[in-house]
């Protein structure tokens, strides 16, 4: 059976901690990257 992961729980733990430590969401906002609907920019960037 295939495990169903949450859409925000796709990254391995190691990569998730790197994205948090580097504050990627903050840098995406400062770069002016915005979306009006759908998945968030940070989610798409992590994919």
N, C-alpha and C positions, 0 to 999 in steps of 0.2 A: 504494500500500500504506500502511496506517495504522501508524505507529510505536507500539510497546507501551512505555509508560512505567511505571516502578516506581510502586507506590502512594504512596511517599514522595517521588517526584520529579515531582509534578504542578504545583507552583508555578513561575512564572518565577523566574529567578535573583535578580532585584531584590527580589521579595517574600520569598523564602527568607532573604535576608540581613537584611531588616527584622525578620522573626520572630526570628532569632537575636540580633540586636542588642538588641531590646526584651526578650529573655529571656521569651518568652510562656509556655514550659513551666513556668518557675518561678512565674509569676503564676497560672497555672491551678491548680497544686498548692496555692499559698497560699490561693486562693479556696475550696479544699475540693472542687473538681470532680474526681470519681472515677468510674471505670467498673469493672464487675466482669468483663466479657468483651467481645470484639469489637475493633473499631478503637480506637486510643488517643484520648484527649481532644484531644491536640494535633493529631492528624491530622484529626479531625472539625472542629475549630475552623478549621483552615486551609482546609478545603473550603468 
